[in-house]
Amino acid sequence: MRDRPSYLSPAGDRHFDGLADKFSESLYGAFRGELRLALLDRLLPEMLELHGQPVLEVGGGLGQLAGWLVERGHAVTLTEPSAEMLDRARSRLEGQPLTCLQASLQALPSLAPGPWPLITCHAVLEWMGEPRAALATLAGLLAPGGQLSLMVFNRDALRLSNVIKGNLEKALADRLEGQGRRRRLTPMSPLTHDQVVTWAAENGLAVTAVAGVRVFLDYLRCAPEEAADRQALLELEWRYCRVDPHWRLGRYLLYTLTRPEEPAS
Ligand SMILES: C[S@@+](CC[C@H](N)C(=O)[O-])C[C@H]1O[C@@H](n2cnc3c(N)ncnc32)[C@H](O)[C@@H]1O
């Protein structure tokens, strides 16, 4: 048996210890992060039924989504295995009413069993060795009628962006995933839409909404610099993020997965 590399957790996941600065700068310190947050701000109220219900935020990273939910009156339990990321989230959300818990997704059935009416898990499954098992765990934490807001890194978009960059041999060999090594931010388990749909069905979850996040930005020859161009791109992303075929090539795929209500006995 091969030894597990030291940068992975015992479960084979990439916890973000040692990556907080790089992640913060390369995503949220850049226009792509701003665009993601602006799109989520518009998409989540349309894709989810939000009425101030308690939320379990899984792999909450630096706390942006937790903050957004707290502002809307939700009681948020932010969970995150990386002490470094959780410390950043705590500082960002200081004084806000929320619970922070250092825990991996795998530990949640014992540490935060719920069942939860709303779970959010954005950009986490692609950093895990066993994303299919992770989705089953999340499904087990959902209350009947509960909603899971799931966002995953899209393998098909990763292929297209590699081809556009000229990484033809890599694309031809379908060697798209990263290794989770050191400070690299290419995820080890990018997912396809078919995988999410199949795994949702395996766990009795209905796909009630889907969108692509960043359906254009990553394919531009020159990223927009001027405020007016950035605004125009946001409007384009917004207009086409739920339109076939554009959503399918979003850098991230955003889903609402719903556990059906139990039939009244
Ligand atoms: C790309 S970041 C996303 C952070 C945040 N959800 C966001 O969208 O900005 C991935 C996060 O998943 C966390 N993570 C990795 N393995 C995990 C696991 N087994 N359980 C929960 N979170 C995990 C990492 O520590 C990291 O904070």
The ligand as an SDF file (V2000), in Angstrom:
LIG
                    3D

 27 29  0  0  0  0  0  0  0  0999 V2000
  -11.7870   25.8350   -1.7370 C   0  0  0  0  0  0  0  0  0  0  0  0
  -12.0340   25.9730   -0.0140 S   0  0  0  0  0  0  0  0  0  0  0  0
  -13.7330   26.5080    0.0290 C   0  0  0  0  0  0  0  0  0  0  0  0
  -14.0490   27.2950    1.2660 C   0  0  0  0  0  0  0  0  0  0  0  0
  -15.4680   27.9000    1.2740 C   0  0  0  0  0  0  0  0  0  0  0  0
  -16.4840   26.8750    1.3240 N   0  0  0  0  0  0  0  0  0  0  0  0
  -15.6570   28.8110    0.1010 C   0  0  0  0  0  0  0  0  0  0  0  0
  -16.4720   28.4680   -0.7800 O   0  0  0  0  0  0  0  0  0  0  0  0
  -14.9810   29.8580    0.0460 O   0  0  0  0  0  0  0  0  0  0  0  0
  -12.1640   24.2720    0.4840 C   0  0  0  0  0  0  0  0  0  0  0  0
  -12.3730   24.1120    1.9760 C   0  0  0  0  0  0  0  0  0  0  0  0
  -12.7140   22.7370    2.2400 O   0  0  0  0  0  0  0  0  0  0  0  0
  -12.0980   22.3730    3.4500 C   0  0  0  0  0  0  0  0  0  0  0  0
  -12.0560   20.9140    3.5400 N   0  0  0  0  0  0  0  0  0  0  0  0
  -11.1450   20.0550    3.0370 C   0  0  0  0  0  0  0  0  0  0  0  0
  -11.4390   18.7900    3.4130 N   0  0  0  0  0  0  0  0  0  0  0  0
  -12.5590   18.8590    4.1720 C   0  0  0  0  0  0  0  0  0  0  0  0
  -13.3400   17.9030    4.8670 C   0  0  0  0  0  0  0  0  0  0  0  0
  -13.0080   16.6090    4.8850 N   0  0  0  0  0  0  0  0  0  0  0  0
  -14.4100   18.3200    5.5630 N   0  0  0  0  0  0  0  0  0  0  0  0
  -14.7710   19.6470    5.5490 C   0  0  0  0  0  0  0  0  0  0  0  0
  -14.0670   20.5920    4.9120 N   0  0  0  0  0  0  0  0  0  0  0  0
  -12.9680   20.2070    4.2360 C   0  0  0  0  0  0  0  0  0  0  0  0
  -10.7400   23.0470    3.3680 C   0  0  0  0  0  0  0  0  0  0  0  0
  -10.0740   23.1310    4.6100 O   0  0  0  0  0  0  0  0  0  0  0  0
  -11.1150   24.3950    2.7940 C   0  0  0  0  0  0  0  0  0  0  0  0
  -11.4060   25.3410    3.7820 O   0  0  0  0  0  0  0  0  0  0  0  0
  1  2  1  0
  2  3  1  0
  2 10  1  0
  3  4  1  0
  4  5  1  0
  5  6  1  0
  5  7  1  0
  7  8  2  0
  7  9  1  0
 10 11  1  0
 11 12  1  0
 11 26  1  0
 12 13  1  0
 13 14  1  0
 13 24  1  0
 14 15  1  0
 14 23  1  0
 15 16  2  0
 16 17  1  0
 17 18  1  0
 17 23  2  0
 18 19  1  0
 18 20  2  0
 20 21  1  0
 21 22  2  0
 22 23  1  0
 24 25  1  0
 24 26  1  0
 26 27  1  0
M  CHG  2   2   1   9  -1
M  END
$$$$
